[in-house]
Amino acid sequence: LGDLNSDEILNVLDIIIMVNVILGVEPYNPDADLNGDGNINILDVVQLVNLILGPRIDSASSVKLFDLGNAVKMSANGYVGAIKMVLEHNGNLQIDLTDNALVADAVSIRGTTTLVIVAPETDHLFSYEGSFEIVEVEAANSDKFISVILPSKTSLKQAYPNPFNPSTTFSYVLAETKEVDLSVYSITGQLVESLVNTEQDAGIYTLIWDASLHPSGIYFLRLQADIETFNQKLMVIK
């Protein structure tokens, strides 16, 4: 089992063939079903990696994905043996898979891209141009599937209520640690109030803006998170 090119040697060429079987590029090969469960998936890939490189003891129990707007990265608490994703997209999606992995390959068919990355060595998984939705994802450590936390993009959520008097509540999401400047401006572009000006970790943040000391009118809430900028119109009615 595992010697998919029948050269009597287990090496990265066999991993490439197994990945191609998963992607549908190569035909089904019963020798790729290393764990004998009747399915050929990334669990078989990580078992083959173990046979070639030896087992790992620093296995991750979960992995979190981050969508940075032009790249997808991961954060894990240990070794990740393989990740498979299925992406759905409209129009052209250009993907550049990491070079820092044992094997990384992808296949696109009619608006669906399936990718497999084996033993990624860094947190960077792939960069991209376009937009997509992750419709399927699975990850494994050195011997079993692990939980995957799907990515969230940095964004500014809609304030509620809006219009309001005298206060409104809003949230923003940071996909990773960023330098954050969150401020309220007048319709003429003058700074009215600085709400946040510091570095913040990835997460969801909720704030209340109290406009009791400000007159009725239109204001603009601006979130600057590193190079990303988000704006939202606020209306105070008294």
Contacts in CASP RR format, 6 or more apart in sequence:
PFRMAT RR
TARGET T0000
AUTHOR 0000-0000-0000
METHOD contacts of the structure
MODEL  1
LGDLNSDEILNVLDIIIMVNVILGVEPYNPDADLNGDGNINILDVVQLVN
LILGPRIDSASSVKLFDLGNAVKMSANGYVGAIKMVLEHNGNLQIDLTDN
ALVADAVSIRGTTTLVIVAPETDHLFSYEGSFEIVEVEAANSDKFISVIL
PSKTSLKQAYPNPFNPSTTFSYVLAETKEVDLSVYSITGQLVESLVNTEQ
DAGIYTLIWDASLHPSGIYFLRLQADIETFNQKLMVIK
1 31 0 8 1.000
1 33 0 8 1.000
1 34 0 8 1.000
2 10 0 8 1.000
2 14 0 8 1.000
2 18 0 8 1.000
2 31 0 8 1.000
2 32 0 8 1.000
2 34 0 8 1.000
2 48 0 8 1.000
2 51 0 8 1.000
3 9 0 8 1.000
3 10 0 8 1.000
3 14 0 8 1.000
3 31 0 8 1.000
4 13 0 8 1.000
4 14 0 8 1.000
4 17 0 8 1.000
4 18 0 8 1.000
4 21 0 8 1.000
4 29 0 8 1.000
4 31 0 8 1.000
4 32 0 8 1.000
5 13 0 8 1.000
5 14 0 8 1.000
5 17 0 8 1.000
7 13 0 8 1.000
10 48 0 8 1.000
10 51 0 8 1.000
10 52 0 8 1.000
11 52 0 8 1.000
12 52 0 8 1.000
12 102 0 8 1.000
12 103 0 8 1.000
14 48 0 8 1.000
14 52 0 8 1.000
15 45 0 8 1.000
15 48 0 8 1.000
15 49 0 8 1.000
15 52 0 8 1.000
15 102 0 8 1.000
15 103 0 8 1.000
15 118 0 8 1.000
16 103 0 8 1.000
16 105 0 8 1.000
17 26 0 8 1.000
17 29 0 8 1.000
17 32 0 8 1.000
18 32 0 8 1.000
18 40 0 8 1.000
18 44 0 8 1.000
18 45 0 8 1.000
18 48 0 8 1.000
19 45 0 8 1.000
19 103 0 8 1.000
19 105 0 8 1.000
19 116 0 8 1.000
19 118 0 8 1.000
20 26 0 8 1.000
20 105 0 8 1.000
21 27 0 8 1.000
21 28 0 8 1.000
21 29 0 8 1.000
21 32 0 8 1.000
21 40 0 8 1.000
22 40 0 8 1.000
22 41 0 8 1.000
22 42 0 8 1.000
22 45 0 8 1.000
22 84 0 8 1.000
22 116 0 8 1.000
23 105 0 8 1.000
23 106 0 8 1.000
23 107 0 8 1.000
23 114 0 8 1.000
23 116 0 8 1.000
24 107 0 8 1.000
25 107 0 8 1.000
28 40 0 8 1.000
29 40 0 8 1.000
32 40 0 8 1.000
32 44 0 8 1.000
33 39 0 8 1.000
33 40 0 8 1.000
33 44 0 8 1.000
34 44 0 8 1.000
34 47 0 8 1.000
34 48 0 8 1.000
34 51 0 8 1.000
35 43 0 8 1.000
35 44 0 8 1.000
35 47 0 8 1.000
37 43 0 8 1.000
41 84 0 8 1.000
41 138 0 8 1.000
42 81 0 8 1.000
42 82 0 8 1.000
42 83 0 8 1.000
42 84 0 8 1.000
42 116 0 8 1.000
42 118 0 8 1.000
42 138 0 8 1.000
42 139 0 8 1.000
42 140 0 8 1.000
43 140 0 8 1.000
43 143 0 8 1.000
43 144 0 8 1.000
43 145 0 8 1.000
45 81 0 8 1.000
45 82 0 8 1.000
45 116 0 8 1.000
45 118 0 8 1.000
45 140 0 8 1.000
46 81 0 8 1.000
46 82 0 8 1.000
46 118 0 8 1.000
46 140 0 8 1.000
46 141 0 8 1.000
46 142 0 8 1.000
46 143 0 8 1.000
47 143 0 8 1.000
49 81 0 8 1.000
49 82 0 8 1.000
49 102 0 8 1.000
49 118 0 8 1.000
49 119 0 8 1.000
49 142 0 8 1.000
50 56 0 8 1.000
50 142 0 8 1.000
50 143 0 8 1.000
55 142 0 8 1.000
55 143 0 8 1.000
56 79 0 8 1.000
56 81 0 8 1.000
56 141 0 8 1.000
56 142 0 8 1.000
58 78 0 8 1.000
58 79 0 8 1.000
59 78 0 8 1.000
59 79 0 8 1.000
59 141 0 8 1.000
59 142 0 8 1.000
59 143 0 8 1.000
59 146 0 8 1.000
60 76 0 8 1.000
60 77 0 8 1.000
60 78 0 8 1.000
60 79 0 8 1.000
60 80 0 8 1.000
60 141 0 8 1.000
60 146 0 8 1.000
61 77 0 8 1.000
61 78 0 8 1.000
61 141 0 8 1.000
61 146 0 8 1.000
61 147 0 8 1.000
62 76 0 8 1.000
62 77 0 8 1.000
62 146 0 8 1.000
62 147 0 8 1.000
62 148 0 8 1.000
62 149 0 8 1.000
63 74 0 8 1.000
63 75 0 8 1.000
63 76 0 8 1.000
63 80 0 8 1.000
63 83 0 8 1.000
63 139 0 8 1.000
63 146 0 8 1.000
63 147 0 8 1.000
63 148 0 8 1.000
63 149 0 8 1.000
64 74 0 8 1.000
64 75 0 8 1.000
64 76 0 8 1.000
64 148 0 8 1.000
64 149 0 8 1.000
64 151 0 8 1.000
65 72 0 8 1.000
65 73 0 8 1.000
65 74 0 8 1.000
65 125 0 8 1.000
65 134 0 8 1.000
65 137 0 8 1.000
65 148 0 8 1.000
65 149 0 8 1.000
65 150 0 8 1.000
65 151 0 8 1.000
66 72 0 8 1.000
66 73 0 8 1.000
66 74 0 8 1.000
66 75 0 8 1.000
66 151 0 8 1.000
66 152 0 8 1.000
66 175 0 8 1.000
66 176 0 8 1.000
66 202 0 8 1.000
67 151 0 8 1.000
67 152 0 8 1.000
67 153 0 8 1.000
67 175 0 8 1.000
68 153 0 8 1.000
68 154 0 8 1.000
68 175 0 8 1.000
68 176 0 8 1.000
69 128 0 8 1.000
69 153 0 8 1.000
69 175 0 8 1.000
70 127 0 8 1.000
70 128 0 8 1.000
70 129 0 8 1.000
71 124 0 8 1.000
71 125 0 8 1.000
71 126 0 8 1.000
71 127 0 8 1.000
71 128 0 8 1.000
72 125 0 8 1.000
72 126 0 8 1.000
72 127 0 8 1.000
72 128 0 8 1.000
72 151 0 8 1.000
73 123 0 8 1.000
73 124 0 8 1.000
73 125 0 8 1.000
73 176 0 8 1.000
74 80 0 8 1.000
74 83 0 8 1.000
74 120 0 8 1.000
74 123 0 8 1.000
74 125 0 8 1.000
75 123 0 8 1.000
78 141 0 8 1.000
79 141 0 8 1.000
79 142 0 8 1.000
80 119 0 8 1.000
80 120 0 8 1.000
80 139 0 8 1.000
80 140 0 8 1.000
80 141 0 8 1.000
80 146 0 8 1.000
81 118 0 8 1.000
81 119 0 8 1.000
81 120 0 8 1.000
81 139 0 8 1.000
81 140 0 8 1.000
81 141 0 8 1.000
81 142 0 8 1.000
82 116 0 8 1.000
82 117 0 8 1.000
82 118 0 8 1.000
82 119 0 8 1.000
82 139 0 8 1.000
82 140 0 8 1.000
83 116 0 8 1.000
83 117 0 8 1.000
83 120 0 8 1.000
83 125 0 8 1.000
83 137 0 8 1.000
83 138 0 8 1.000
83 139 0 8 1.000
83 140 0 8 1.000
83 148 0 8 1.000
84 114 0 8 1.000
84 115 0 8 1.000
84 116 0 8 1.000
84 136 0 8 1.000
84 137 0 8 1.000
84 138 0 8 1.000
84 139 0 8 1.000
85 114 0 8 1.000
85 115 0 8 1.000
85 134 0 8 1.000
85 136 0 8 1.000
85 137 0 8 1.000
86 112 0 8 1.000
86 113 0 8 1.000
86 114 0 8 1.000
86 134 0 8 1.000
86 135 0 8 1.000
86 136 0 8 1.000
86 137 0 8 1.000
87 93 0 8 1.000
87 112 0 8 1.000
87 113 0 8 1.000
87 114 0 8 1.000
87 115 0 8 1.000
87 132 0 8 1.000
87 133 0 8 1.000
87 134 0 8 1.000
87 135 0 8 1.000
88 111 0 8 1.000
88 112 0 8 1.000
88 132 0 8 1.000
88 133 0 8 1.000
88 135 0 8 1.000
89 111 0 8 1.000
89 112 0 8 1.000
89 113 0 8 1.000
89 130 0 8 1.000
89 131 0 8 1.000
89 132 0 8 1.000
89 133 0 8 1.000
90 111 0 8 1.000
90 131 0 8 1.000
91 111 0 8 1.000
92 129 0 8 1.000
92 130 0 8 1.000
93 108 0 8 1.000
93 111 0 8 1.000
93 113 0 8 1.000
93 128 0 8 1.000
93 129 0 8 1.000
93 130 0 8 1.000
93 131 0 8 1.000
93 132 0 8 1.000
94 128 0 8 1.000
94 129 0 8 1.000
94 130 0 8 1.000
95 106 0 8 1.000
95 113 0 8 1.000
95 115 0 8 1.000
95 126 0 8 1.000
95 127 0 8 1.000
95 128 0 8 1.000
96 126 0 8 1.000
96 127 0 8 1.000
96 128 0 8 1.000
97 104 0 8 1.000
97 105 0 8 1.000
97 106 0 8 1.000
97 115 0 8 1.000
97 117 0 8 1.000
97 125 0 8 1.000
97 126 0 8 1.000
98 104 0 8 1.000
98 117 0 8 1.000
98 120 0 8 1.000
98 122 0 8 1.000
98 124 0 8 1.000
98 125 0 8 1.000
98 126 0 8 1.000
100 120 0 8 1.000
100 121 0 8 1.000
100 122 0 8 1.000
100 124 0 8 1.000
101 117 0 8 1.000
101 118 0 8 1.000
101 119 0 8 1.000
101 120 0 8 1.000
101 121 0 8 1.000
102 118 0 8 1.000
102 119 0 8 1.000
103 116 0 8 1.000
103 117 0 8 1.000
103 118 0 8 1.000
103 119 0 8 1.000
104 115 0 8 1.000
104 116 0 8 1.000
104 117 0 8 1.000
104 118 0 8 1.000
104 120 0 8 1.000
104 126 0 8 1.000
105 115 0 8 1.000
105 116 0 8 1.000
106 113 0 8 1.000
106 114 0 8 1.000
106 115 0 8 1.000
106 116 0 8 1.000
107 113 0 8 1.000
107 114 0 8 1.000
107 115 0 8 1.000
108 114 0 8 1.000
113 132 0 8 1.000
115 126 0 8 1.000
117 125 0 8 1.000
117 126 0 8 1.000
134 150 0 8 1.000
134 151 0 8 1.000
137 148 0 8 1.000
137 150 0 8 1.000
138 145 0 8 1.000
138 148 0 8 1.000
139 145 0 8 1.000
139 146 0 8 1.000
139 148 0 8 1.000
140 146 0 8 1.000
151 175 0 8 1.000
152 173 0 8 1.000
152 175 0 8 1.000
152 203 0 8 1.000
153 173 0 8 1.000
153 175 0 8 1.000
154 172 0 8 1.000
154 173 0 8 1.000
154 174 0 8 1.000
154 175 0 8 1.000
154 176 0 8 1.000
154 178 0 8 1.000
154 225 0 8 1.000
154 228 0 8 1.000
154 230 0 8 1.000
155 172 0 8 1.000
155 173 0 8 1.000
155 230 0 8 1.000
156 170 0 8 1.000
156 172 0 8 1.000
156 221 0 8 1.000
156 223 0 8 1.000
156 230 0 8 1.000
156 231 0 8 1.000
156 232 0 8 1.000
157 170 0 8 1.000
157 171 0 8 1.000
157 172 0 8 1.000
157 173 0 8 1.000
158 170 0 8 1.000
158 232 0 8 1.000
159 168 0 8 1.000
159 169 0 8 1.000
159 170 0 8 1.000
159 209 0 8 1.000
159 221 0 8 1.000
159 232 0 8 1.000
159 234 0 8 1.000
160 168 0 8 1.000
160 169 0 8 1.000
160 170 0 8 1.000
161 168 0 8 1.000
162 168 0 8 1.000
162 234 0 8 1.000
162 235 0 8 1.000
163 235 0 8 1.000
163 236 0 8 1.000
163 237 0 8 1.000
164 211 0 8 1.000
164 234 0 8 1.000
164 235 0 8 1.000
164 236 0 8 1.000
164 237 0 8 1.000
165 211 0 8 1.000
165 236 0 8 1.000
165 237 0 8 1.000
165 238 0 8 1.000
166 210 0 8 1.000
166 211 0 8 1.000
166 212 0 8 1.000
166 236 0 8 1.000
166 238 0 8 1.000
167 208 0 8 1.000
167 209 0 8 1.000
167 210 0 8 1.000
167 211 0 8 1.000
167 212 0 8 1.000
168 208 0 8 1.000
168 209 0 8 1.000
168 211 0 8 1.000
168 234 0 8 1.000
169 206 0 8 1.000
169 207 0 8 1.000
169 208 0 8 1.000
170 206 0 8 1.000
170 207 0 8 1.000
170 209 0 8 1.000
170 221 0 8 1.000
170 232 0 8 1.000
171 204 0 8 1.000
171 205 0 8 1.000
171 206 0 8 1.000
171 207 0 8 1.000
172 182 0 8 1.000
172 204 0 8 1.000
172 205 0 8 1.000
172 223 0 8 1.000
172 225 0 8 1.000
172 230 0 8 1.000
173 203 0 8 1.000
173 204 0 8 1.000
173 205 0 8 1.000
174 180 0 8 1.000
174 200 0 8 1.000
174 201 0 8 1.000
174 202 0 8 1.000
174 203 0 8 1.000
174 204 0 8 1.000
174 205 0 8 1.000
174 225 0 8 1.000
175 202 0 8 1.000
176 202 0 8 1.000
177 199 0 8 1.000
177 200 0 8 1.000
177 201 0 8 1.000
177 202 0 8 1.000
178 199 0 8 1.000
178 200 0 8 1.000
178 225 0 8 1.000
178 226 0 8 1.000
178 228 0 8 1.000
179 198 0 8 1.000
179 199 0 8 1.000
179 225 0 8 1.000
179 226 0 8 1.000
180 196 0 8 1.000
180 197 0 8 1.000
180 198 0 8 1.000
180 199 0 8 1.000
180 200 0 8 1.000
180 223 0 8 1.000
180 224 0 8 1.000
180 225 0 8 1.000
181 194 0 8 1.000
181 196 0 8 1.000
181 197 0 8 1.000
181 222 0 8 1.000
181 223 0 8 1.000
181 224 0 8 1.000
182 194 0 8 1.000
182 195 0 8 1.000
182 196 0 8 1.000
182 197 0 8 1.000
182 207 0 8 1.000
182 221 0 8 1.000
182 222 0 8 1.000
182 223 0 8 1.000
182 224 0 8 1.000
183 191 0 8 1.000
183 192 0 8 1.000
183 193 0 8 1.000
183 194 0 8 1.000
183 195 0 8 1.000
183 197 0 8 1.000
183 221 0 8 1.000
183 222 0 8 1.000
184 191 0 8 1.000
184 192 0 8 1.000
184 193 0 8 1.000
184 195 0 8 1.000
184 209 0 8 1.000
184 219 0 8 1.000
184 220 0 8 1.000
184 221 0 8 1.000
184 222 0 8 1.000
184 234 0 8 1.000
185 191 0 8 1.000
185 192 0 8 1.000
185 219 0 8 1.000
185 220 0 8 1.000
185 221 0 8 1.000
185 222 0 8 1.000
186 192 0 8 1.000
186 219 0 8 1.000
186 220 0 8 1.000
187 217 0 8 1.000
187 218 0 8 1.000
187 219 0 8 1.000
187 220 0 8 1.000
189 220 0 8 1.000
192 214 0 8 1.000
192 219 0 8 1.000
193 209 0 8 1.000
193 214 0 8 1.000
195 207 0 8 1.000
195 209 0 8 1.000
196 205 0 8 1.000
196 207 0 8 1.000
209 221 0 8 1.000
209 234 0 8 1.000
211 219 0 8 1.000
211 234 0 8 1.000
211 236 0 8 1.000
214 236 0 8 1.000
215 236 0 8 1.000
215 238 0 8 1.000
216 236 0 8 1.000
216 237 0 8 1.000
216 238 0 8 1.000
217 235 0 8 1.000
217 236 0 8 1.000
217 237 0 8 1.000
218 233 0 8 1.000
218 234 0 8 1.000
218 235 0 8 1.000
219 233 0 8 1.000
219 234 0 8 1.000
219 235 0 8 1.000
219 236 0 8 1.000
220 231 0 8 1.000
220 232 0 8 1.000
220 233 0 8 1.000
220 234 0 8 1.000
221 231 0 8 1.000
221 232 0 8 1.000
221 233 0 8 1.000
221 234 0 8 1.000
222 229 0 8 1.000
222 230 0 8 1.000
222 231 0 8 1.000
222 232 0 8 1.000
223 229 0 8 1.000
223 230 0 8 1.000
223 231 0 8 1.000
END
